[in-house]
Amino acid sequence: MADAHAERVKGIFSQIARKYDVFNALSSFGIYRSWLRRVAQAAACTGDDRVLDVAGGTGDVAFALCDACPPASIELTDFTPEMLDVAGERIASGAGRGVACALNVVDAHQLPYADGSFTVVTCAYGLRNFSQRRRAMAEAARVLAPGGRYVVLEFGTPPNALWRALYRFYLAHMIPFVGGLVTGDRSGFEYLRDSIQAFPPQEVVAGELREAGFSQVAYENLTGGIVAVYTAVR
Ligand SMILES: C[S@@+](CC[C@H](N)C(=O)[O-])C[C@H]1O[C@@H](n2cnc3c(N)ncnc32)[C@H](O)[C@@H]1O
């Protein structure tokens, strides 16, 4: 049976691919760059690491790793080819700093890799878009070698009530507005807003990671919990 949710998500990202980076920068007031640096710190790659970036989009996480802690190789994957096209153009313009980056169209729910193929798996803003989040987590666990790290960046629930209220107001009104302004496609950003609002709080996600077979699960709230970086060990 066709996965209607997945088709919708793919349709949205194929439409907004060329404007995605501008939207990210504007909607986060540029703060997303510091969040990416924190992801790279958490991944702490060395020249021996083989990285899989799931739902890698236009390559932000992969390129942040290449800048901060270059691994041996990165498999940069996404199920929307148009997002990977932008990543490819960024590589052609010098992003990736010569690290071996392979771009492949891959569904997070069904990773076409053997068990234990990678030492690091990253996933930024992917989990909340997946039809089956737990299955995607289990797939990440499967393709990680024992001791491998799973690093996830995702929107969170700010613990402070006032900050949470301000953030929710911003989400409800500004995300579709800025998205519509940048891309002309307001409805795609209404989906993005709704997916952020529907995503469970950090403790719940951490519990799901444990159930997926990860140990040493931890998370760090950034910008007061607007996003969280999760780390987990296979
Ligand atoms: C918000 S973007 C994040 C892209 C990138 N990780 C970043 O940090 O900018 C979400 C990405 O998830 C991808 N995606 C959604 N569902 C997916 C799935 N089932 N398998 C692979 N990629 C998926 C979309 O195509 C999109 O590129």
Ligand as a Chemical Component Dictionary entry (heavy atoms), coordinates in Angstrom:
data_LIG
# 
_chem_comp.id                   LIG 
_chem_comp.type                 NON-POLYMER 
_chem_comp.pdbx_formal_charge   0 
_chem_comp.three_letter_code    LIG 
# 
loop_
_chem_comp_atom.comp_id 
_chem_comp_atom.atom_id 
_chem_comp_atom.alt_atom_id 
_chem_comp_atom.type_symbol 
_chem_comp_atom.charge 
_chem_comp_atom.model_Cartn_x 
_chem_comp_atom.model_Cartn_y 
_chem_comp_atom.model_Cartn_z 
_chem_comp_atom.pdbx_ordinal 
LIG C1  C1  C 0  13.582 19.216 7.449 1  
LIG S1  S1  S 1  14.508 18.335 6.245 2  
LIG C2  C2  C 0  16.061 18.112 7.040 3  
LIG C3  C3  C 0  17.208 17.999 6.085 4  
LIG C4  C4  C 0  18.605 18.008 6.713 5  
LIG N1  N1  N 0  18.814 16.874 7.584 6  
LIG C5  C5  C 0  18.895 19.289 7.461 7  
LIG O1  O1  O 0  19.357 19.228 8.591 8  
LIG O2  O2  O -1 18.674 20.371 6.893 9  
LIG C6  C6  C 0  13.788 16.748 6.361 10 
LIG C7  C7  C 0  14.279 15.804 5.304 11 
LIG O3  O3  O 0  13.769 14.504 5.607 12 
LIG C8  C8  C 0  13.580 13.831 4.387 13 
LIG N2  N2  N 0  12.734 12.669 4.649 14 
LIG C9  C9  C 0  11.476 12.652 5.132 15 
LIG N3  N3  N 0  11.025 11.400 5.243 16 
LIG C10 C10 C 0  12.042 10.590 4.840 17 
LIG C11 C11 C 0  12.200 9.179  4.744 18 
LIG N4  N4  N 0  11.219 8.344  5.064 19 
LIG N5  N5  N 0  13.381 8.689  4.322 20 
LIG C12 C12 C 0  14.395 9.533  3.982 21 
LIG N6  N6  N 0  14.289 10.874 4.026 22 
LIG C13 C13 C 0  13.132 11.400 4.463 23 
LIG C14 C14 C 0  12.969 14.902 3.501 24 
LIG O4  O4  O 0  13.068 14.576 2.146 25 
LIG C15 C15 C 0  13.804 16.117 3.896 26 
LIG O5  O5  O 0  14.914 16.280 3.051 27 
# 
loop_
_chem_comp_bond.comp_id 
_chem_comp_bond.atom_id_1 
_chem_comp_bond.atom_id_2 
_chem_comp_bond.value_order 
_chem_comp_bond.pdbx_ordinal 
LIG C1  S1  SING 1  
LIG S1  C2  SING 2  
LIG S1  C6  SING 3  
LIG C2  C3  SING 4  
LIG C3  C4  SING 5  
LIG C4  N1  SING 6  
LIG C4  C5  SING 7  
LIG C5  O1  DOUB 8  
LIG C5  O2  SING 9  
LIG C6  C7  SING 10 
LIG C7  O3  SING 11 
LIG C7  C15 SING 12 
LIG O3  C8  SING 13 
LIG C8  N2  SING 14 
LIG C8  C14 SING 15 
LIG N2  C9  SING 16 
LIG N2  C13 SING 17 
LIG C9  N3  DOUB 18 
LIG N3  C10 SING 19 
LIG C10 C11 SING 20 
LIG C10 C13 DOUB 21 
LIG C11 N4  SING 22 
LIG C11 N5  DOUB 23 
LIG N5  C12 SING 24 
LIG C12 N6  DOUB 25 
LIG N6  C13 SING 26 
LIG C14 O4  SING 27 
LIG C14 C15 SING 28 
LIG C15 O5  SING 29 
# 
